[in-house]
Amino acid sequence: MQKKTQIATSGKLFTTWYNLRLRLFLESALAGLTAGVVAVVFRLSLAQADAWREALLAWAKRAPGYGWALFLLVLMALGALAGWLTRFAPEAAGSGIPHVEAVLLEQRRLVWWRLIPVKFLAGVLAIGAGLSLGREGPTVQLGAATGQAIGRVLKRSYVEERYLITCGAGAGLAAAFNAPLAGVVFVVEELRRNFSPYILLSAFTASVAAGSAAQRFLGLKPLLPLSGMAPLPPGALPLFVLLGLAAGIFGVIFNRSLNLVQDLYSRLTRLPRWLHPVLAAALAGLVGYFFTPGVLGGGHVLVEEVLRGNVPLEIMPLLVAGKFILTMVSYGSGVPGGIFLPLLAIGALLGSGIGQLAGAYYFPGLTGLTGTFVAAGMAAYFTAIVRAPLTGIVLILELTGSYANMLFVLTACLTAYLVAEGLKSLPVYEMLLERDLANNPGEAPDACREGMMLVELTVESGSPLDKHLLREADLPGDCLFLAVRRGSRELVPRGNTRLQAGDQVVLLVPREKAGQVIARVRSLAVCGLETGR
């Protein structure tokens, strides 16, 4: 009886998978549009919060004697309120991207109705308090939760709901930066690491819908326009190798420092966890009042000033140190907020510094040199930290709207990637995910429910599945191959079916074992030379 039930379930899920295309297109468009609207409202709320903080700072500097203290107290109160709100949805803490990855790996639960209000409100309060955090991580998580909400409202199957979570996350990134193509690449390269046609369809549709919403309300211009870029001479290429080396080393320092600061916060056992943001807000207030308000918040204004050439070389080391330390302290406090914008700001400062030195000593008077270094610095630093080079490159291209000197940007990114890999530094989201799973092993994910789920993967060249028969696959006995997609053909999988590189394989696996099985299946489909992912 149990075997018949499993076969019937398998047949039903196969039918759902096979007839998914049109429904997935329409549902992804709806999820992407909704996620885009949520992201736009979040961005506008953050902009208003930043404006209020700047107005308060201006008033505090005019007030005699006590202005700085009142400014500090307001920021600390906002930080405390953000930390208190996070208690109602602990998964809202931090960036949110590691949590989305854990949900897709069947390691964590996603409860959209509590996550969305907490992430939204606490994120606005934390970033509004001047903490050095970005909006992209929260919008990715908000987008994922929005996708789940659409699936639940429409009463879709678990299979479709996972696609909607994935495409909603990509739509969140697309709307956060007005970069729809970066949203698609982020899904494929970071979240799912799988070029499935269904994942691509849903992510593409949702990102276009979210990008349309963002551009409708926020305009068509790139967020960080970079113009006047002249072609650089080939002799400048070694300088971008040097920039990649610096970005790679500083990227490794960034990831390890982030882990260290969270360890230090965990030792503050006498201070309630929800009050940890007070420490970060106090530091932000002191830095903003007595040093420079430019390092407060995500860093969008700071990057704009760097791109305009308004940041002199003499103060760049102080700005890099201030932004770096404030980002560490802010993220470690556990309030909602991402690291994309802060790391882009640090990368921009790093690139501008090397570019100004290069312009002064190697290529005096060369137009466009510093701007290219800024773009390459952001992309290379992102690559070293996140270890998603395609996402970083596409994101910077869409942010700046400039495709000039692409070879130099790619060179810096490749060098940064190799340096980070050579120093054996984990990608930041993988590191944060492992840390969360190790510190909270008792959380019961949705995967604990009984039943079966679909898994899609792409067979890579040189992997253990490439050029091997299905019956030779070293998989658990309770996994079932449903289909093999080869180009435009759908193959019925049999024991003597020989897989090839590029094949899209669909499997049915038990949900209670999904985390372990998915990891095993992906290890078989990926080339054994791949490391650090």
C-alpha positions in Angstrom: 0.0 0.0 0.0 2.8 2.4 0.9 4.6 1.7 -2.4 1.4 2.3 -4.4 0.9 5.6 -2.5 4.4 6.6 -3.3 4.0 5.8 -7.0 0.7 7.7 -7.2 2.4 10.7 -5.5 5.3 10.4 -8.0 2.9 10.4 -10.9 1.0 13.5 -9.6 4.3 15.4 -9.0 5.5 14.4 -12.5 2.3 15.8 -14.0 2.7 19.0 -12.0 6.3 19.4 -13.2 5.6 18.6 -16.8 2.7 21.1 -17.1 4.4 23.8 -15.1 5.7 26.2 -17.8 2.7 28.5 -18.5 1.6 28.6 -14.8 5.1 29.4 -13.7 5.4 32.3 -16.1 2.2 33.9 -14.9 2.8 33.3 -11.2 6.4 34.5 -11.5 5.3 37.7 -13.1 2.8 38.3 -10.3 5.4 37.4 -7.6 8.0 39.6 -9.3 5.7 42.6 -9.6 4.6 42.2 -5.9 8.2 41.9 -4.7 9.2 44.9 -6.8 6.5 47.0 -5.2 7.6 45.9 -1.7 11.2 46.7 -2.6 10.3 50.1 -3.9 8.4 51.0 -0.8 11.3 49.7 1.3 13.8 51.9 -0.7 11.6 55.0 -0.4 11.2 54.4 3.4 14.9 54.1 3.8 15.5 57.3 1.8 13.0 59.1 4.1 14.7 57.6 7.2 18.1 58.8 6.0 16.7 62.3 5.3 15.3 62.5 8.9 18.6 61.3 10.3 20.5 64.0 8.3 18.1 66.7 9.5 18.5 65.5 13.1 22.3 65.6 12.7 22.1 69.2 11.2 20.0 70.3 14.2 22.3 68.6 16.7 25.3 70.4 15.3 23.5 73.8 15.7 22.3 73.0 19.2 24.8 74.2 21.9 26.4 71.6 24.2 23.7 68.9 24.3 23.0 68.3 20.6 25.5 65.4 20.2 24.0 63.6 23.2 20.5 63.9 22.0 21.5 62.7 18.5 23.3 59.7 20.1 20.3 58.8 22.2 17.8 58.9 19.3 20.0 56.6 17.3 20.5 54.2 20.2 16.7 54.1 20.8 16.1 53.3 17.1 18.7 50.5 17.3 17.1 49.1 20.5 13.6 49.1 18.9 15.0 47.3 15.8 16.6 44.7 18.0 13.4 44.2 20.0 11.3 43.8 16.9 13.6 41.1 15.6 12.7 38.9 18.6 9.3 38.3 17.0 11.0 36.8 13.8 14.6 35.8 14.6 15.1 34.7 11.0 14.8 38.4 10.0 18.2 39.1 11.6 21.1 39.9 9.4 21.2 39.9 5.6 18.5 37.3 5.0 20.3 35.8 2.0 21.8 32.9 4.0 18.3 32.2 5.4 16.8 32.1 1.9 19.5 29.7 0.9 18.8 27.5 3.9 15.1 27.5 3.0 15.9 26.3 -0.5 18.1 23.6 1.0 15.3 22.4 3.3 17.2 23.5 6.4 15.1 26.4 7.6 11.5 27.5 7.7 10.0 30.5 6.0 7.0 32.1 7.6 6.1 35.0 5.3 3.4 36.6 7.4 5.7 37.3 10.4 8.9 37.9 8.4 7.7 40.6 6.1 6.5 43.2 8.7 9.5 42.5 11.0 12.1 42.6 8.3 10.6 45.8 6.8 10.1 47.8 10.0 13.3 46.7 11.8 15.3 47.2 8.6 14.1 50.8 8.2 14.8 51.5 11.9 18.3 49.9 11.9 19.5 51.5 8.6 17.7 54.8 9.6 19.7 54.7 12.8 22.9 55.0 10.8 24.1 51.5 11.0 26.3 50.5 8.0 23.9 48.1 6.4 22.5 47.7 2.9 19.0 47.3 1.6 19.7 44.4 -0.8 19.8 41.5 1.7 16.5 42.5 3.2 14.9 43.0 -0.2 16.1 39.6 -1.3 14.5 38.0 1.8 11.4 40.2 1.5 11.1 39.1 -2.1 11.4 35.4 -1.2 8.7 35.8 1.5 6.5 37.6 -1.0 6.9 34.7 -3.4 5.9 32.3 -0.7 2.9 34.4 0.1 1.8 34.4 -3.5 2.1 30.6 -3.6 0.1 30.2 -0.4 -2.6 32.6 -1.4 -3.0 30.8 -4.8 -2.8 27.4 -3.0 0.0 26.2 -5.2 1.9 23.0 -4.8 5.1 22.8 -2.8 7.0 22.5 -6.0 5.7 25.7 -7.4 6.1 27.5 -4.1 9.8 26.8 -4.1 10.1 28.3 -7.6 8.2 31.4 -6.4 10.4 31.8 -3.4 13.5 31.6 -5.7 12.2 34.1 -8.3 10.9 36.4 -5.6 14.4 36.6 -4.1 15.9 37.4 -7.5 13.2 40.0 -8.0 14.1 41.6 -4.7 17.7 42.1 -5.8 16.6 43.4 -9.2 14.4 46.0 -7.6 16.9 46.9 -4.9 19.5 48.0 -7.4 17.3 48.6 -10.5 19.3 45.8 -12.0 17.0 43.0 -13.5 19.8 41.1 -15.2 21.8 40.9 -11.9 18.7 39.5 -10.2 18.6 36.6 -12.8 22.3 35.9 -12.5 22.2 36.0 -8.7 19.5 33.3 -8.7 21.4 31.0 -11.0 24.9 31.6 -9.6 24.3 32.0 -5.9 20.9 30.9 -4.7 20.3 27.7 -6.8 23.6 27.2 -8.6 21.7 25.4 -11.3 20.8 26.5 -14.9 17.5 24.8 -14.9 15.1 26.1 -17.6 12.4 26.4 -15.0 14.6 28.3 -12.6 15.7 30.6 -15.5 12.2 31.1 -16.7 10.8 32.1 -13.3 13.8 34.2 -12.3 13.8 36.0 -15.7 10.1 36.7 -15.6 10.1 37.9 -12.0 13.2 40.1 -12.4 11.7 41.8 -15.5 8.5 42.4 -13.6 10.3 43.8 -10.5 12.6 45.9 -12.7 9.6 47.4 -14.4 8.0 48.3 -11.1 11.3 49.9 -9.9 11.8 51.9 -13.0 8.1 53.0 -13.1 8.4 54.6 -9.6 12.2 55.4 -9.4 13.1 56.2 -13.0 15.2 54.6 -15.8 18.6 56.0 -14.9 21.3 53.7 -13.4 21.7 54.2 -9.7 25.4 55.1 -10.0 25.9 56.6 -13.5 29.4 56.6 -14.7 30.1 58.7 -17.9 33.1 60.0 -19.7 35.0 56.7 -19.8 37.7 56.7 -22.4 39.4 53.5 -23.5 42.5 52.7 -21.4 45.8 51.6 -22.9 47.0 48.0 -22.5 49.8 49.2 -20.3 47.2 49.8 -17.5 46.3 46.1 -17.2 48.9 45.3 -14.6 47.5 48.0 -12.3 44.1 46.2 -12.4 45.9 43.0 -11.4 47.3 44.9 -8.4 43.8 46.1 -7.7 42.5 42.5 -7.8 45.2 41.4 -5.4 44.3 44.2 -3.0 40.5 43.4 -3.3 41.1 39.7 -2.8 43.2 40.2 0.4 40.8 42.8 1.9 37.9 40.6 0.9 39.3 37.7 2.9 39.9 40.1 5.8 36.3 41.3 5.5 34.8 37.7 5.8 37.1 36.7 8.6 36.4 39.9 10.5 32.7 39.4 10.1 32.9 36.0 11.7 35.2 37.3 14.5 32.9 40.2 15.4 29.9 37.8 15.7 31.9 35.7 18.0 32.7 38.7 20.2 29.0 39.7 20.3 28.1 36.1 21.3 30.2 36.6 24.4 28.1 39.5 25.6 25.9 37.2 27.7 25.0 39.8 30.3 23.5 42.1 27.7 20.2 40.9 26.1 20.6 40.1 22.5 18.0 42.6 21.4 20.1 45.4 23.0 23.3 44.6 21.0 22.2 47.1 18.2 22.5 49.8 20.8 26.3 49.4 20.8 26.4 49.7 17.0 24.0 52.7 17.0 26.2 54.4 19.7 29.3 54.0 17.5 27.4 55.2 14.4 26.2 58.3 16.3 29.7 59.2 17.5 31.3 58.6 14.1 28.5 60.5 12.3 28.7 63.5 14.6 32.4 63.9 15.3 34.0 62.3 12.2 31.8 62.1 9.0 28.2 61.2 8.3 29.4 59.8 5.0 30.1 56.3 6.5 26.6 56.1 8.0 23.9 54.0 6.3 24.4 51.7 3.4 26.9 53.9 1.6 25.1 55.0 -1.6 25.9 58.7 -1.1 29.5 57.8 -0.4 29.8 55.8 -3.6 28.3 58.7 -5.5 30.8 61.1 -4.1 33.7 58.8 -5.0 32.4 58.5 -8.6 32.2 62.3 -8.9 35.8 62.5 -7.7 34.9 64.5 -4.6 36.8 62.3 -2.1 40.5 63.3 -1.9 43.2 60.6 -1.6 44.3 61.9 1.8 41.2 60.9 3.7 40.5 57.6 1.9 42.3 55.4 4.4 40.2 56.9 7.2 37.0 56.4 5.3 37.9 52.8 4.5 38.7 52.1 8.1 35.6 53.8 9.4 33.2 52.1 6.9 34.8 48.7 7.5 34.7 48.9 11.3 31.1 50.3 11.4 30.0 47.6 9.0 31.4 44.9 11.2 29.9 46.2 14.3 26.5 46.9 12.6 26.1 43.5 11.0 27.3 41.6 14.1 24.6 43.3 16.2 22.0 41.1 14.5 19.5 43.6 13.2 18.1 43.3 9.6 20.5 44.7 7.0 22.7 43.5 4.2 26.4 43.9 3.2 26.1 44.6 -0.5 26.1 48.4 -0.4 28.7 48.7 2.4 31.1 46.4 0.6 30.5 48.2 -2.7 31.4 51.5 -0.9 34.6 50.0 0.5 35.5 48.6 -2.9 34.8 52.0 -4.5 37.1 53.7 -2.1 39.8 51.1 -2.6 39.5 51.4 -6.4 39.5 55.2 -6.3 42.6 55.3 -4.1 44.6 53.0 -6.5 43.2 54.9 -9.5 44.3 58.3 -8.1 47.8 57.0 -7.4 48.0 55.4 -10.9 46.8 58.7 -12.5 49.4 60.7 -10.6 52.4 58.5 -11.2 51.8 56.3 -14.2 49.2 57.8 -16.5 49.0 61.6 -15.7 46.1 63.3 -17.4 44.5 60.1 -18.7 40.7 60.5 -18.9 38.5 57.9 -17.3 41.2 56.1 -15.4 39.9 56.7 -11.9 36.3 55.9 -12.9 37.3 52.5 -14.3 39.2 51.7 -11.1 36.2 52.6 -9.0 33.9 50.2 -11.1 36.6 47.5 -11.0 37.1 48.0 -7.3 33.4 47.5 -6.5 33.2 44.4 -8.8 36.4 42.8 -7.5 35.7 43.4 -3.9 32.2 41.9 -4.3 33.8 38.9 -6.1 36.3 38.3 -3.3 33.7 38.4 -0.6 30.6 36.8 -2.1 32.5 34.6 -4.7 29.9 35.2 -7.3 31.9 37.0 -10.0 29.2 37.0 -12.7 26.7 38.6 -10.3 29.2 41.2 -9.3 30.2 42.1 -12.8 26.6 42.3 -14.1 25.5 44.3 -11.0 28.2 46.9 -11.5 27.5 47.2 -15.2 23.8 47.9 -14.5 24.6 50.2 -11.6 27.0 52.4 -13.5 25.5 52.0 -17.0 29.0 51.8 -18.4 30.5 48.9 -20.4 33.8 50.6 -21.2 37.1 49.0 -20.4 35.4 45.6 -19.7 38.7 43.7 -20.0 40.2 45.7 -17.1 37.2 45.1 -14.8 37.2 41.3 -15.6 41.0 41.2 -14.9 40.5 42.7 -11.5 37.6 40.3 -10.7 39.5 37.2 -11.8 42.5 38.2 -9.8 40.4 38.8 -6.7 38.6 35.5 -7.1 41.9 33.6 -7.4 43.4 35.3 -4.4 40.3 34.6 -2.2 40.2 31.0 -3.4 43.9 30.6 -2.8 43.6 31.8 0.8 40.9 29.3 1.3 38.3 31.8 2.5 34.7 30.6 2.4 32.2 32.8 0.5 30.5 35.1 2.9 27.0 33.7 2.6 28.2 30.1 2.8 30.1 31.1 5.9 27.1 32.8 7.5 24.9 29.8 6.6 27.2 27.3 8.2 27.4 29.5 11.3 23.7 29.7 11.6 23.1 26.0 11.1 25.8 25.2 13.7 24.5 27.7 16.3 20.8 26.7 15.8 20.7 23.0 15.0 17.4 22.4 16.7 15.1 24.5 14.5 12.6 22.3 12.8 12.4 23.1 9.1 9.6 22.4 6.7 11.6 19.4 5.5 10.6 17.5 8.6 7.2 17.0 7.2 6.7 13.7 5.3 6.3 13.6 1.6 8.4 13.9 -1.6 9.9 16.9 -3.4 11.3 17.6 -6.8 15.0 18.4 -7.3 16.5 19.7 -10.6 20.2 19.7 -11.4 22.4 20.2 -14.4 25.1 17.6 -15.2 28.5 19.3 -15.6 31.3 18.2 -17.8 33.7 15.9 -15.9 31.3 15.3 -13.0 30.7 11.8 -11.6 27.4 11.6 -13.6 28.8 12.7 -16.9 29.0 9.8 -19.4 27.7 7.3 -16.9 24.6 5.2 -16.8 21.8 6.1 -14.4 22.0 2.8 -12.7 25.7 3.6 -11.8 24.7 6.8 -9.9 25.6 6.5 -6.3 22.3 7.8 -4.8 20.2 6.8 -1.9 17.7 4.0 -2.7 14.7 6.2 -2.0 15.5 8.7 -4.8 13.6 8.4 -8.1 14.6 9.8 -11.5 11.6 11.4 -13.1 12.9 12.9 -16.4 16.0 13.8 -18.3 15.9 16.9 -20.5 18.5 17.0 -23.3 18.1 20.1 -25.4 14.5 20.1 -26.7 14.0 16.4 -25.9 12.4 14.9 -22.9 13.9 11.4 -22.1 12.2 8.8 -20.0 15.0 7.8 -17.5 15.9 4.1 -17.5 18.8 2.3 -15.9 20.7 2.1 -19.2 20.2 5.9 -19.9 23.7 7.4 -20.3 23.8 11.0 -19.0 25.8 13.7 -20.8 27.1 17.1 -19.8 24.3 19.7 -20.0 21.5 17.2 -19.2 18.8 18.6 -17.0 17.9 15.8 -14.5 14.7 15.9 -12.4 14.6 13.7 -9.3 12.0 12.9 -6.6 13.5 12.7 -3.1 12.0 12.3 0.4 11.5 15.7 2.0 12.7 14.5 5.5 16.1 13.7 3.9 16.2 16.5 1.4 19.1 18.5 2.9 21.5 15.5 2.8 20.2 14.1 -0.5 20.4 17.5 -2.3 24.0 17.9 -1.1 24.9 14.4 -2.4 23.1 14.8 -5.7 24.8 18.2 -6.4 28.2 16.7 -5.5 27.7 14.1 -8.2 26.5 16.6 -10.8 29.3 19.1 -10.3 32.8 18.7 -11.7 35.2 17.4 -9.0 37.6 20.2 -9.7 35.2 22.8 -8.2 36.3 24.0 -4.8 35.2 26.6 -2.2 31.5 26.5 -2.9 
